[in-house]
Amino acid sequence: MKKHNVLLVCGSGASSGFMAANIRKAAAARGLSITVNARSESTVEDYVDEIDCLMIVPDMEEICEGYDVKVGVIEQAAYARLNGEAALDQILGMFGEA
């Protein structure tokens, strides 16, 4: 598996920090090498050249148009429960690695 660099964003970056931590824990439990950082949506352009996957909350799909970045909308149920396992499965599925 390729090492992925994931950026997780929400409006302010607060709740995404908890979700990023849970995704990192899920990846570590599976022995996967993945970097997951959380930021607010206003800073995405500062990081878009460093990532290969952007996970967002609904209504932010257009944020990486024009970049070679996979963009996925975190499933509502996973985000509401801060379910790192489900979010990790979604990320890996985007790369055909689920």
Sequence and secondary structure as in RCSB ss.txt:
>XXXX:A:sequence
MKKHNVLLVCGSGASSGFMAANIRKAAAARGLSITVNARSESTVEDYVDEIDCLMIVPDMEEICEGYDVKVGVIE
QAAYARLNGEAALDQILGMFGEA
>XXXX:A:secstr
   EEEEEEESSSHHHHHHHHHHHHHHHHTT  EEEEEEEGGGHHHHGGG SEEEE TT GGGGTTSS EEEE  
HHHHHTT HHHHHHHHHHHTT  
